[in-house]
Amino acid sequence: MLKVGITGGIGSGKSTVSKIFELLGVPVYYADERAKDILVRDAALAAQVKAHFGEEVYFPDGTLNRKHLANIVFNDKAQLDVLNSFVHPATIRDSDNWAQQQNTPYVLKEAALLFETESFHHLDKIIAVFAPQPLRVHRVMKRDNVTRNEVLARMYKQIDETIKMRLADYVIRNDEQHMVIPQVLELHQTLLTLAGA
């Protein structure tokens, strides 16, 4: 089975593109959503997080105190790096286990940070979804009801878009100039052929 990553900068539309692949019967692992779940479900990871950030990052019922943890990590890059060093390996393990349970020629792993976290080493191919920065800023401001500066601050935490596009095996243009569905259909056929389906 082929393991394919799908990534792109914030607001590029990688989740939208992933949903189109899902309509074609391709299972998609949404890394950011699963990471939130793993922080609660994975006892070893939760113990690591508590040991470093303090017991109060979890409520007494075992759920994550997201606001408290966010206040710690989003104002301190060193603390965010520590959290990521705990979460990313756990997410890689979880996605590998998930992939083994699928019965399709290929699976997708959707993640904003593939190249930044080294998780691309665990994948056979990478798709990058491209949209120009002004369009991405507009989409995120509208979607998340945030200011332009808040969007730009998030963008600066990710690898530059042009570097992502060069590192990827395939690029889907989601720039309102190119139709996305035909690009996905063509790439789907390419990946099926690669997977020997």
N, C-alpha and C positions, 0 to 999 in steps of 0.2 A: 504493500500500500504506500502510495506517495503522500508525504506530508508537506503541505503547501502553506506558507505564511502569507497573510495579507495585512499590509500596513499602509500608513500614510499619515501625514500631519493632521493635527486637530482641524476638523471642519472639511477634510478632503472628501468625505463620503464613503469611507471604507466600510462602515456598518451597512449602509444602503447597498453597496456592491455585494457585500457578504450575503445579504437577504436574497439577492437575485440568484446567487449560487445555491442557496438553500432551496429556492423554488425549483431548481434543477435536480434536487435530491442529494446535494452535497452537504454532509454534516459540517457544521461550523462550531468551533470552540471559541467562545468570546472570552479572551484572557482577562480583560479588566473586570468583567462581571464575576468570573470564576474566582479571581483573586480575592474579591470581597467575601465570597462564600468560604474559601479555603482558610481565611483568617479566623473564622469561627469553627469550621469543621475539622481542621488539622490540629490535633492537640499538641503535637511537637512544635509546630509553628507558633501557636498561641502562647505556649510556654516561653519560647524565645522572645516574642514580642513583649510579654509581661516582664521578663527578666531585665530587658533593656529599658523599656519605656515606663515601667511601673504598673502595678496591679490595676490602677484606676483607668487604664485604657480599655478595660472590659467591664461591663456592668456585672452585678452579682449573678444574673441569670445566664452569663456566658456570652451575651451578644457584645459586639464591638462598640465602644464609645467613639464613633467616627469623628465627631466634632472635636473631642479632646485630642485624639491622635493627629488629626489634621492640623490643629493649632500648634502642635509640636513640630511636625515634619515640614509643613509648607512655609515656615518662617526660618528654617535652618537646613541648608542643603546637606550638611554632614549627617544630620539625623534622617533626612529623606533617603540618603544613600544607604544608611544602616538598614532602614525598613525594607528598601528594595533588595538589599543583599539577603534578607530573610525570605521575602515573598517570591522573588523571581525563581529561585531553585525549586521552591514548593510548587509553583505554577507550572514549571517545565515538567516536573514529575507527574503532576495531575493531568496535564495535556497528553503526555505519553501514555498514561493508563487509559485515558478517555479514547485516544486514537486506536488502541488495541481492541477496544470493544466495538468499533465500527466495522461494518462489512460493506465497504464501498471502494472503488478503485483509488480514490484519493479523498483526503479530508483537508479542511481549511482551519488555520489558527489565526483568528483576527486579533491583532494587538497593536496598540499605538507605538509601543517600544519593543521592536524586534532587534534592530541593529544596536540600540543603546544597551540592551541587556544581555547580549551574546546568545539569546535564545534562537537566533537564526541558524546557529551551528547544528541545531537539532532538527532542521527542516531541509527538505530536498530542493524546494524552489520557493522563490519569494515574488509575490505580486505587490506592486506599489500603486496606490491610487493617488493620482495627481490632480490638484486644482490650484490655480494661482492664489497667492496670498490674499489679495484684496477680497476675493470671493470667499475664501475660507474664513476671514475675519468677519465678513458680513453674515455668513451662515451661523457662526458660533454666537455672535452677538444676539441674533434673532432667536436661536435655539435655547440658549442658556440665560438670556436676559442679562447680559453682562456688558461692561464697557469695552471699547476698543483696546484700551491699555491692559485690561485684565486678560483679554484674548492674546495680545502680543506677549504678555508675561508668560502665559502657558506655552506659547509657540517657542519661546527662547529656551525652554527646557528640553526641546526635542532636537534631534539632528536636523540640520538644514535640508530642506525639501529636495534640492538639486542633488545632494549627496545620496539621499534615499533612492532617488530615481536611478542613479548610476549603479548603486549596489544591487538593485532588484533585477530579477530575471525577466519580468514582464511589467509593463506599465499600462494601467487603465486611466484614460483621461476623463475626468469628471468635471469639466470646465464650462459646461453649458454651450460648448461649441461642437462637441462630439457626442454622438448617441452612445449611451453606456451599454444598453442591452446587447447590441450586436458585438461589442468588444468582449463582453462576458461570454456570450455564446461561442465565439471563435476560440477564446482561451479555454473554455470548458472542453471543447473538442481536442485541442492541443494536449491538455492535461490527461484526458482519457487515453489518448494515443500513447503518451509517455508512460502511463501506468499500465499499458498493455491491455486495455479494456476494449 
